Amino acid sequence: MNLPGIILVTGTDTGVGKTITTAALAAVLRGAGRSVAVYKPCQSGAANGDSDATEVVRLAGAVTAETGVVLQEPLAPVAAAAVDGMPLPSVAGHAARIRELAVSHQHVLVEGAGGLLVELDYDGGTLADLGTLLAAAFVLVARPALGTLNHTALTLEALAGRRLQVLGVVLGSWPLAPDVVHHSNRQVLGSLRVPFLGALPEQAAELSPADFRAGAAAWLNGLPA
């Protein structure tokens, strides 16, 4: 499978399916015999039991999973860190750790917080800045519902303006009973200048880990061979 060593997973918004997409990517790579690490720069919402790294390991299996900083409140990283009175690692610090993981793993998947331009440190560093430091490629996760075309176009424009590589777009939660809006949006997203990598079914996280891993390659059937 011809995928870059470092892949950053971002979204058009929060709650679009970045964690499930990261898990599916990890499952596909593991199924191809690759060693995989997953890195989450900032995990907020720990007080509610949120742990994206734990969820990826549960669904994808034997991957290395690491979080840069864990924050209690379900807020953007800077706001959550302020409530917790916690320092935040710099984007450069995250980049250094990701490079270390890349030495011992064939692929490192980096899941962002919220959207592309959410600040990850107190200096205004974002996932876009992290991608620039790492010269990494992005996977963009989008919703299938109304409003997604504008959000997707804006994020792709921001990535293009920074000359950042985009591997493609994934629909993070395809409805069990899609309507005309969902089908129309999927058709448009499939005609963009960047590849359409696939769609994950709604409630994929509720599948058994074995069924999740078995289905991942079919869901992401637009990944390069």
N, C-alpha and C positions, 0 to 999 in steps of 0.2 A: 504494500500500500504506500503510495507516494505522497506522504504528508510531511510537512515541516517538523523539525524537532521541537519547536516551541509554538504553541497555538494559544492565543488569547480568546476566550469566549466572552463576548459582550452581548448586551441586549438593547432593544429599543426602549426599554423601561424596566422597572422592577416587576417581578412576578410573571415574567414571560416564558420561563422554562429553561433558564441558563443552567441550573444545577442538573436537571434531567438530561439536557443536551450534553453537558460535560460527561455525565455518567455513560451516556450512550456512545459518545466518542471513545471514552476509555474502554468500554466493553468491546467495541469494534477493533481497536488497536490490540487489546489483550488477546482477542480471538485470532488475530493475525500473528500472534507470537511476539509482540513487541513489549518491552518494559515501559511502564507508564508511571509518571508521578503527576499528582494533581496538587496545585497550589492555589489557595484562596488568600489574597493579600489581607482582606479585612472581613471578618465575620461579625455582623451585628445581630442582635436579637437572641443572644445566648440565654438570657433570662427566660425566654419562651421555649427554650429547648432547641433553637435553630442551630444546626451544624451541617453546612453543605458538604464539608469534607467527609463526615461520617456517612451521609446519605449516598455520596458517590461510591464509597467503599462497599456499602451494603448492596448496591445495585450492580456495580461493575466487577466487584471481586478483588483480586490480588493486585491492588495498585498502592503505591506510596501516596499518602495524603497528608498535607501539612497546611496550617493556617498561620499567616503572619501575625495577626493580632485578633484576639477575641473580645468583643464588646457586648455589653449586656442589653442595651436598649435597641429596639427595632427601628433604628434611625439610620440616616446616612452616616458614614464613618466619622467624619469630623464632628458632627453633632453628638453622636453616640459616645465618642471619646471624651468630649467635653463634659457630658453628664457623668461618665465614669471617673473622670479625672485621670485618664490614661494617656500616656504618650503614644504617638503613632509612628511607626517606621516610615522612613522616607521612601519615595518611589525608587530612588537609587538603591536603597537597602533591599527592597523587594527584588529588584533586578539582579542584584548580586546573589541572592539566595536562589533564584530561579536558574541562574547560570550554573550554580553548584549542583543543583538537581539534574540539570541537563548533562552533566559530565557522567553521571551514573545511571541515567535512564535514556532510552531512545526517544521518548516523547515526554514533554512537560505540558500539561493543560492548565491554563491559568484562568480561573473564573472571576470575573469582575464583580463589583457591587453596584446594583442598579444599572444605569446606562453608561455609555462611553465616557462622558465628561463629569461623572460624579467624582468629587475630590477624595483622594485616598490619604493625603497627608496634610499637614498644616501649612505647607507651602503652595498648595493649590495643584499638586501633582495628580494626574488622572490616569486611567487605564490607557488612554491614548498616548500619554507621555511614557508610560511603561512600555508600550509597544514600540515607540520610537527608540528608546534606550536599548531594547532587545532586538530591534530589526525583525520583529515577529509578525506572523500572519494572524488574522482575525477570522473568527466565525461569528456571524451576527444572528442572534436569535430574535424572532419577531412573533407577534400575535397574528392569528388569522382573522381577527374581527375588524369591525369598522374602525378606521383611524390608523390602521397599521401601515398603509401605503405612504402617508406623510412621514410618520415616525421612522420608517425604514429608509426613505429617501434622505431625510435629514442626517441620519447616522452615517449612511454611506457617503454623503457629501462631506461630512466632517472627517471621515477616514481618508477619502480621496484628497482632501485639502492638505492633509499631513503626509501624503504619499505612502500610506500604510497599505500593505497587501491584505486583500479580503479573499478568503477561500470560498466563501459563499454564505447563503442565507438558509436558516433552518426555521421552520414553524415549530415552536416549542410545545404546542398543545393543540393538536388537531381534533375538533369535536367528534364525538361518536355519531352525532346526527348533524352534519354540516348543512348550512342553508346556502342560498344563492350568494350572499355576501362572502361567505368563506370560500366558496368555489371561485368566485370572481377574483378575490384577492390572491388566492393561490395561483391563478392563471397569470395575473399581472406580475407577481413576484417571480414566477418561473420564466418571465421574459426579460428580466433585468440584465444589465451588462455583467453582473457577477453570477456565478453558478447558483442554482437552487439545489441544496444538498439533501433536502428531504423534510419530512414532517413526523413528529413524534405523536403518538396517539394520546388523547386526553386520558388521564388517570394511568399513564404508563408506570408511574411510581408505585401504584397499587398492585402491579403484577408481582409474582414471585421473582426473586433475583434470577433464577434459572430461565424463566420465560422472558424477562427483560433482556438478558444477555443474548438469548436466542433470536429475539426480534430486532435487536439494534441495527444490524447490518441492512436489513430490509427497510427499516425506517429511514436510514441515512444512505439510501441507494445512489445518491448523487456524489458521494465522496469519490475522489480519484482512485482508480485501481492501482 
